[in-house]
């Protein structure tokens, strides 16, 4: 199912098709109430009857709604019009990380800037006990001003609050903010220790910011298992 320009979904007017995936299509649209452009992801009527697809679509909306972070796509609205379910999010002018890395190697400073922003966004998700489970270059947008936005929480899951004692050792899947965040980027495993200079991390003794890849497969991930001291980050202007 494709929507033509000028089609209306509630108060939203479709302007152009942006792309498509397993969970439906994404369009650029205009919010006629506020006069701003947005992105709309739709679950077509022929997929709405599939309980599994509908559950994943609704889960994506709940996961994004539970998060408020500059590196995670913002949710504006959800709705249904003529059996077409839709999610309305901010529109991010730019390109995906997948498109960016296809053009060749990135400067080290730019690579670190992107990596830090991905890690910040994932740390916020993990602090809310949400696992993305589909983090890859195609699901990361780089805006025209360089801001990273993590997209597509359709496979995300939120874990129940851990019942362990505050000082207990937790398995990795239940780590708390300030300990460790793990992300999978393009099939690679990435680990990130929260900035040691962050106010919320003063109780921890970390002296460096660690971010590395396992089995790098593309020019972007050409640095394997590197640890960047805070002094180097400062010299890079990060």
C-alpha positions in Angstrom: 0.0 0.0 0.0 1.4 3.4 -1.0 0.0 6.8 -0.2 0.0 9.4 -2.8 0.8 13.1 -2.1 -2.1 15.1 -0.6 -3.5 11.9 1.1 -4.7 12.8 4.6 -4.2 10.7 7.7 -6.1 12.5 10.4 -4.6 16.0 10.5 -1.5 15.0 8.5 -1.1 15.6 4.8 1.2 13.3 3.0 4.0 15.1 1.0 6.3 12.4 -0.3 7.4 8.8 0.3 10.8 8.5 2.2 11.3 4.7 2.3 9.9 1.3 3.2 10.8 -1.6 5.4 9.3 -4.8 6.8 7.1 -2.9 9.2 5.5 -0.5 6.5 6.4 2.7 4.8 7.7 6.1 5.9 6.5 9.4 4.5 7.3 13.0 4.8 4.1 14.8 5.8 2.8 18.2 7.1 0.9 18.6 10.3 -1.9 20.9 9.3 -2.6 22.0 12.8 0.9 23.2 13.7 2.2 23.9 10.2 5.4 21.8 10.6 6.8 18.8 8.6 6.9 15.4 10.3 7.7 11.8 9.4 4.9 9.3 9.4 5.4 5.5 9.6 2.3 3.6 8.6 1.2 0.0 9.1 -1.0 -0.6 6.1 -4.5 -2.2 6.4 -3.3 -5.5 4.9 -0.8 -5.8 7.8 -3.0 -4.5 10.5 -4.8 -7.8 10.6 -1.6 -9.6 11.6 -1.4 -9.7 15.4 2.3 -10.0 15.4 2.9 -7.0 13.1 0.4 -4.9 14.9 2.0 -5.8 18.3 5.5 -4.8 17.0 4.1 -1.5 15.6 2.5 -0.6 18.9 5.6 -1.7 20.8 7.7 0.7 18.8 5.4 3.6 19.7 5.6 2.6 23.4 9.4 2.3 23.4 10.0 5.6 21.7 7.4 7.3 23.9 9.3 6.1 27.0 12.5 7.9 25.9 13.4 11.6 25.7 16.9 12.0 24.4 18.5 14.2 21.7 20.0 11.1 20.0 16.7 9.2 19.8 14.0 10.0 17.3 11.2 12.0 19.0 7.6 10.7 19.0 4.9 13.2 18.3 1.7 11.3 17.9 0.0 7.9 17.0 -3.3 7.3 15.4 -5.5 5.2 13.0 -7.4 6.4 10.0 -9.4 4.0 7.8 -7.7 1.0 9.3 -4.2 2.5 8.6 -2.2 2.7 11.9 0.5 5.4 12.0 3.3 6.7 14.1 4.2 10.4 13.8 7.8 11.4 14.6 10.2 14.3 14.1 11.5 14.6 10.6 15.3 14.4 10.5 16.8 16.0 7.3 20.0 14.1 6.5 21.1 10.6 5.6 21.5 7.2 7.2 24.8 6.1 8.6 24.7 3.3 6.1 24.7 5.8 3.2 27.5 7.9 4.9 29.9 5.0 5.3 29.4 3.8 1.7 31.2 7.0 0.5 34.4 5.9 2.2 36.4 6.2 5.5 35.6 8.9 8.0 38.1 11.1 9.8 38.8 9.8 13.2 37.3 12.9 14.9 34.0 12.5 13.0 34.0 8.7 13.8 34.3 9.4 17.5 31.7 12.1 17.4 29.2 9.6 15.9 30.2 6.8 18.2 29.8 8.9 21.3 26.3 10.0 20.2 25.2 6.5 19.5 26.5 5.4 22.8 24.7 8.3 24.6 21.4 7.4 23.0 21.7 3.7 23.8 22.8 4.4 27.3 19.5 6.4 27.8 17.5 3.5 26.3 19.2 1.0 28.5 18.7 3.2 31.6 15.0 2.9 30.8 15.5 -0.9 30.5 14.8 -0.8 26.7 16.9 -3.0 24.3 16.8 -1.8 20.7 17.7 -5.2 19.2 18.1 -3.9 15.7 20.7 -1.2 15.9 22.5 -1.0 12.5 23.8 1.8 10.2 20.5 1.8 8.3 18.7 2.6 11.5 20.9 5.6 12.5 20.3 9.0 10.9 22.9 11.7 10.7 21.1 15.1 10.5 22.4 17.9 8.3 23.9 19.5 11.4 25.7 16.4 12.5 23.3 15.1 15.1 22.9 11.4 15.4 19.3 10.0 15.7 18.6 6.4 16.5 15.5 5.1 14.6 13.2 2.1 14.4 12.4 0.6 17.8 10.1 -2.0 16.2 12.0 -4.9 17.7 12.7 -3.2 21.0 11.8 -4.8 24.3 11.6 -3.3 27.8 12.8 -5.5 30.6 11.0 -5.5 34.0 12.7 -3.5 36.8 15.4 -5.7 38.4 14.6 -7.0 41.9 18.3 -7.2 43.0 19.7 -5.4 46.0 21.3 -2.0 45.1 24.8 -3.4 45.7 24.3 -6.7 44.0 26.2 -7.6 40.9 23.8 -7.6 38.0 24.0 -9.5 34.7 24.9 -7.3 31.7 21.2 -7.2 30.5 20.3 -5.5 33.8 23.1 -3.0 34.2 22.2 0.4 35.5 23.1 3.9 34.2 26.8 4.6 34.7 28.0 1.0 34.5 28.0 -0.2 31.0 25.9 0.0 27.8 26.2 -2.5 25.0 25.0 -1.8 21.4 25.1 -3.9 18.2 26.1 -1.7 15.2 26.1 -3.4 11.8 26.6 -6.8 13.4 29.4 -5.5 15.6 29.4 -5.5 19.4 30.1 -2.1 21.0 30.7 -1.4 24.6 30.5 2.0 26.2 31.5 3.2 29.7 29.6 6.4 30.7 31.8 9.5 30.7 33.8 9.6 33.9 33.3 13.4 34.1 29.5 13.1 34.0 27.9 14.2 37.2 25.9 11.0 37.6 29.0 8.9 37.4 31.1 10.5 40.2 30.6 7.4 42.4 32.4 5.3 39.7 36.2 5.1 39.4 36.5 4.8 35.6 39.4 6.9 34.2 38.7 6.5 30.5 36.0 6.4 27.9 36.0 2.9 26.2 34.4 2.2 22.9 35.5 -0.6 20.6 34.3 -2.9 17.9 34.7 -6.6 17.4 35.4 -8.0 13.9 35.2 -4.7 12.0 33.6 -5.1 8.6 33.6 -1.6 7.1 35.7 1.5 6.7 33.8 3.2 9.5 34.7 0.5 12.1 38.4 0.5 11.2 39.5 1.2 14.8 39.3 -2.1 16.7 39.0 -2.1 20.5 40.3 1.4 21.0 40.2 3.3 24.4 40.2 7.1 24.2 41.4 8.9 27.3 39.4 12.0 28.3 42.4 14.2 27.5 42.4 13.0 23.9 38.7 13.7 23.7 39.3 17.2 24.9 42.1 17.7 22.4 39.7 16.6 19.6 37.1 19.1 20.9 34.6 16.5 22.1 
